[in-house]
Amino acid sequence: MPTNEAATPDRTAGAPSAGFCVMACIDPSGQAARIVPHASAIAQALGAPLTLLHALDARPAGQARPDPIEWDLRRHEARRALSRLLSESRPASANADVALAEGPTAHEICRSAAAQGDGLIVLGTRARNDTAQGGIGGTAHNVLSHAPGSILLVPIDARPASSGYHRIIVPVDGSCWAESVLPLAARIAKTADAELVLAHVVPTPELTETQPLEPEDLLLQQRVIERNEETARFYLKRVHAYLAGMGLRVRVRSSRGDDVRATLARLIDTEAADLVILSARGHGGCRHADMRYGSVASYLMMHSTAPLLVMRPASADVEPAATPDYIQLRLPVAGSA
């Protein structure tokens, strides 16, 4: 349920630090053409260094031990491919480099990200040969389970970023968690001259039903909805004014929905968003501190048609208002990778 607090600079924790870096994870399935442009766009917007990473699995399926000569050839070819890709896509305002890791893909991605410190991992939701499967691939699932920081997930059918970002959607629910991404979203939108769309969904409150609802029950439900809508209008007006005062083009989309997650997914599609930026957890973050990702972020990982930038605090287990111990994960089910 939204609060009456407006977004203010001292409440936000999503602005990148001086050591922020972007790491694009490349595999041999042909995903580079859609992943690298998004990684380059984010790196350029934030003035951050860009690394193109490829992890070579030392033990392919069905092979007990790699042939040393063949393995050396694979390593050199992979590095040459990364260098060619870098020369074709190097952003003008960002330092860029390539990196080659050897070992299980998800493990090496997380290890490399941890070694770089504060940063953003960019990877596809699944490989092209997995398009018949739903949800996300096994590699993406494993990275989400163990990555130390924020992740940009690029769907296989996402619109290309070659022409830049024109419309960025930021879901907000009134929580400090959701607001923590606003500095980052504002910086990217300002650099790209993109429109920011603040998306808010007022859920239909559930009433315990042991029999058909009475008229007074329906009236109570309607009063709660109207109360929440009024509070949301006040809240969104203040956040809109805050962002517009920064010289940004801002628009608000507020609607009702029985399922907040599905309503947001439809909004992302109908708005033809180029990018979605949201916090890993929202209003339920304080109530469910054992969850690494909230239900909205988890659902959109599987259903968003636009690239999804899921922000977590630079210190992996620190939230804006408290320091909970993360014990369990709530992640989308992975398809076969």
Secondary structure, 3 states (H helix, E strand, C coil): CCCCCCCCHHHCCCCCCCCCEEEEEECCCCCHHHHHHHHHHHHHHHCCCEEEEEEECCCCCCCCCCCHHHHHHHHHHHHHHHHHHHHHHCCCCCCEEEEEEECCHHHHHHHHHHHHCCEEEEEECCCHHHCCCCCECHHHHHHHHHCCCEEEEECCCCCCCCCCCCEEEEECCCCHHHHCCHHHHHHHHHHHCCEEEEEEEEECCCCCCCCCCCHHHHHHHHHHHHHHHHHHHHHHHHHHHHHHCCCCEEEEEEEEECCHHHHHHHHHHHCCCCEEEEECCCHHHCCCCCECCCHHHHHHHHHCCCCEEEECCCCCCCCCCCCCCCCECCCCCECCC
